[in-house]
C-alpha cells in the first residue's frame, strides 16, 4: 500500500513536470521556428513566441514544395511514409503471428532449428545485408515501388519471439477444449489466439509503425523517383540543399509535420500499448 505523503507527492509531480518540460522544449522551439520568417529563425536570441508565417510556411511545404531545396510537396511524401509504415507494421505482425503459431502448436522436424534460425537474424539488420537485398529488389524490378520499400523489412525475429513466448503461456486446457469443440488449427488461431493477443499486437503495432515511419537508409537507396520519396528523406534533402543555405523555417515545418502521424498513433493506442507492455494476466 502506498502511503499518502503530500510532500513526497508534490516532489514527484514537480519531477514529472520538469521531465515533460525538458522533453517538450525542443519540440516547442521547432514549432515556433516553423512559424517564423526566414530572417527571424537565425536571430539571436532564439524567438520563443509564434510568428505570423504559420499558414504561409505550412502551405508552402505541403502544397507547392521548395524550389531552392529541389523538394516537391511534402503531402505525397507523408502518404508514402504512411503506406510504408503501415505495410511494415502489418506485415511484421502477420508474419510473426503465423510463425510463432507454427512453432508453438505444430510438431515437425527442425521446428526448434527454424525458430533459432529466425532468432539469429537479429544479428543481421538491414544495414548489414543492404547490398544483396538491393540487388534482389533490382532483379525483381521492385525499385521505386511500395513493394520494394516494404517487402525487405516485414520479417521480425523480435515479434516472432514475443508472440512465441505469449503463446506458450496459453493453457493446454484451452487447446484441448477447442479441439473437443471441433475447432481446427486456423479456427483456433483466429477465434482464440488472436483475441487473446490483442494487447500484444497493439503494443507491437505502435513500435513497428514508428520504426517504419522513421526509416531513412533503405528508402534513400531504393528510391530515385521523387514521387516515391518519404518524409524523412525530404528533411535530409532540405538540410543539404546544394549551394543553397538551408531554409530552416521550412525545414522545421516539415519536421513538425513528420511528428504528427507517430504521435497520433501513440495517443490513440496509448491504453492498449501500455497494457500490452505491462499486463501479465492474460
C-alpha positions in Angstrom: 0.0 0.0 0.0 1.4 3.4 -1.0 1.3 5.9 1.8 -0.3 9.3 1.3 2.6 11.7 1.8 1.8 15.2 0.5 5.3 16.5 0.3 6.5 13.4 -1.5 3.7 13.6 -4.0 4.5 17.3 -4.6 8.1 16.3 -5.3 7.0 13.5 -7.7 4.7 15.8 -9.6 7.4 18.5 -9.9 9.9 16.0 -11.2 7.4 14.8 -13.8 6.6 18.3 -14.9 10.3 19.1 -15.2 10.8 16.0 -17.3 7.9 16.9 -19.6 9.3 20.4 -20.0 12.8 19.1 -20.8 11.4 16.8 -23.5 8.8 19.2 -24.9 11.1 22.3 -25.1 13.0 21.2 -28.3 9.6 20.4 -29.9 8.2 23.7 -28.9 11.2 25.6 -30.3 10.9 23.6 -33.6 7.2 24.6 -33.9 8.0 28.2 -33.1 10.7 28.3 -35.7 8.3 26.8 -38.3 6.1 29.9 -37.9 8.8 32.5 -38.4 10.1 34.4 -41.4 13.4 33.3 -42.9 15.5 36.0 -41.1 13.9 35.6 -37.8 14.8 31.9 -37.3 18.6 32.7 -37.2 18.1 35.7 -35.0 19.7 35.8 -31.5 18.2 35.1 -29.1 16.0 32.4 -30.5 12.4 33.5 -30.8 10.2 31.8 -28.2 6.8 33.1 -29.4 4.9 32.2 -32.5 5.5 34.2 -35.7 3.0 35.3 -38.3 4.1 32.9 -41.1 2.5 29.7 -39.9 -0.1 29.5 -42.7 2.4 30.5 -45.4 5.2 28.1 -44.3 3.0 25.1 -43.9 1.1 25.7 -47.1 4.4 26.1 -49.0 5.8 22.8 -47.8 2.5 20.9 -48.2 1.4 22.4 -51.5 3.9 23.9 -53.8 7.2 22.4 -52.5 10.5 24.2 -52.2 12.3 25.1 -55.4 15.6 26.1 -53.7 15.9 22.8 -51.9 14.8 20.9 -55.0 12.0 19.4 -53.0 8.4 18.7 -54.2 5.3 19.0 -52.0 5.6 17.2 -48.7 2.0 15.8 -48.6 2.7 13.0 -51.1 5.9 12.1 -49.2 3.8 11.8 -46.0 1.5 9.5 -47.8 4.4 7.4 -48.9 5.8 7.2 -45.4 2.4 6.3 -44.1 1.9 3.5 -46.6 5.4 2.2 -45.9 4.9 2.3 -42.1 1.5 0.6 -42.2 2.8 -2.1 -44.6 5.8 -2.8 -42.4 3.8 -2.9 -39.2 1.0 -5.1 -40.5 3.4 -7.3 -42.4 5.7 -7.9 -39.5 2.8 -8.7 -37.1 1.0 -11.0 -39.6 4.2 -13.0 -40.4 5.3 -13.1 -36.8 1.9 -14.4 -35.6 1.8 -17.2 -38.1 5.5 -18.1 -37.5 5.0 -18.2 -33.7 1.8 -20.2 -34.1 3.5 -22.8 -36.3 6.5 -23.1 -33.9 4.4 -23.5 -30.8 1.4 -25.6 -31.9 2.8 -27.8 -34.7 5.3 -30.6 -34.3 7.5 -31.0 -37.3 11.2 -31.9 -37.9 13.5 -29.0 -37.4 10.9 -26.9 -35.5 13.4 -25.5 -33.0 16.1 -25.1 -35.7 13.6 -23.0 -37.6 13.0 -20.9 -34.5 16.6 -20.3 -33.7 17.4 -19.6 -37.3 14.8 -16.8 -37.2 16.1 -15.6 -33.9 19.7 -15.4 -35.1 18.6 -13.0 -37.8 18.5 -10.3 -35.1 22.3 -10.1 -35.7 21.7 -9.3 -39.4 19.9 -5.9 -39.5 19.1 -4.2 -42.9 22.3 -2.2 -42.8 24.4 -5.4 -42.8 22.5 -7.1 -45.7 21.6 -3.9 -47.6 23.7 -4.5 -50.8 22.4 -8.1 -51.5 18.9 -7.0 -50.6 19.1 -4.1 -53.1 20.4 -6.5 -55.8 17.4 -8.8 -55.2 15.0 -5.9 -55.4 16.6 -4.6 -58.6 16.5 -8.0 -60.3 12.8 -8.3 -59.3 12.2 -4.8 -60.8 10.9 -3.5 -57.4 12.9 -0.3 -57.3 10.7 2.8 -56.8 7.7 0.7 -55.7 5.8 0.4 -52.4 6.5 -3.4 -52.5 10.3 -2.7 -52.7 10.1 -0.3 -49.8 8.1 -2.7 -47.6 9.0 -6.3 -48.5 12.6 -6.5 -47.2 11.5 -5.1 -43.8 8.5 -7.1 -43.0 10.2 -10.0 -41.2 10.7 -9.6 -37.5 12.6 -12.0 -35.3 11.7 -9.9 -32.2 8.0 -10.0 -32.8 8.1 -13.8 -33.6 9.9 -14.4 -30.3 7.5 -12.2 -28.3 4.4 -14.0 -29.8 6.0 -17.4 -29.2 6.6 -16.6 -25.6 3.0 -15.4 -25.2 1.5 -18.5 -27.0 3.5 -20.7 -24.7 1.6 -19.2 -21.7 -1.8 -20.2 -23.2 -3.1 -23.1 -21.0 -3.2 -26.5 -22.7 -6.7 -27.0 -21.4 -7.8 -24.2 -23.7 -6.3 -26.0 -26.7 -8.0 -29.3 -25.7 -11.3 -27.5 -25.2 -11.1 -26.1 -28.7 -10.2 -29.5 -30.1 -13.2 -31.1 -28.4 -15.5 -28.4 -29.8 -14.2 -29.4 -33.3 -12.1 -26.3 -33.9 -9.4 -26.8 -36.5 -6.0 -25.1 -36.2 -6.9 -22.0 -38.1 -10.2 -21.6 -36.3 -8.4 -21.9 -33.0 -5.8 -19.3 -34.2 -8.5 -16.9 -35.5 -11.1 -17.2 -32.8 -9.0 -17.8 -29.7 -5.3 -16.8 -30.1 -5.9 -13.5 -32.0 -8.3 -12.1 -29.4 -6.0 -13.1 -26.6 -3.1 -11.4 -28.4 -4.9 -8.1 -28.9 -2.9 -6.1 -26.4 0.4 -7.6 -27.6 -0.5 -6.8 -31.2 -1.4 -3.2 -30.3 1.9 -2.7 -28.4 4.0 -4.1 -31.3 2.0 -2.1 -33.9 2.9 1.2 -32.2 6.6 0.3 -32.1 6.7 -1.1 -35.6 4.8 1.8 -37.1 7.3 4.3 -35.7 10.1 2.0 -36.9 8.7 2.0 -40.4 7.9 5.8 -40.4 11.5 6.6 -39.3 13.2 4.5 -42.0 15.8 6.5 -43.9 18.6 4.4 -45.3 16.6 1.8 -47.2 14.2 4.4 -48.8 17.2 6.5 -49.7 18.8 3.6 -51.5 15.9 2.1 -53.3 14.1 5.3 -54.5 15.2 7.5 -57.3 11.8 8.8 -58.4 10.7 11.9 -56.5 7.2 10.6 -56.3 8.4 7.8 -54.0 10.4 9.9 -51.6 9.5 9.7 -47.9 9.1 12.5 -45.3 12.4 11.6 -43.6 14.2 11.8 -46.9 12.6 15.2 -47.5 14.1 16.7 -44.3 17.6 15.4 -45.2 17.4 16.8 -48.7 16.4 20.2 -47.5 19.2 20.4 -45.0 21.9 19.5 -47.6 20.4 21.5 -50.5 23.3 22.1 -52.9 24.8 25.6 -53.0 21.8 27.0 -51.0 21.6 28.0 -47.4 19.1 25.7 -45.6 15.7 27.3 -45.2 15.2 26.5 -41.6 11.7 27.9 -41.3 10.6 25.3 -43.9 12.7 22.5 -42.5 11.3 22.9 -39.1 7.8 22.9 -40.6 8.4 19.6 -42.3 9.9 18.2 -39.1 6.7 19.2 -37.2 4.6 17.5 -39.9 6.7 14.4 -39.7 6.0 14.2 -35.9 2.2 14.2 -36.3 1.3 10.6 -37.5 3.5 8.8 -35.0 2.2 11.0 -32.2 -1.4 10.3 -33.2 -0.7 6.5 -33.3 0.7 6.6 -29.8 -2.1 8.8 -28.5 -5.0 6.8 -29.9 -3.4 3.4 -29.0 -1.9 4.5 -25.7 -4.1 2.4 -23.4 -3.6 -0.8 -25.4 0.1 0.0 -25.9 0.7 0.3 -22.1 -1.4 -2.7 -21.3 0.4 -4.8 -23.9 3.7 -3.9 -22.3 2.9 -4.3 -18.6 -0.1 -6.7 -18.4 0.9 -10.1 -17.3 -2.6 -11.6 -16.6 -3.7 -13.0 -20.0 
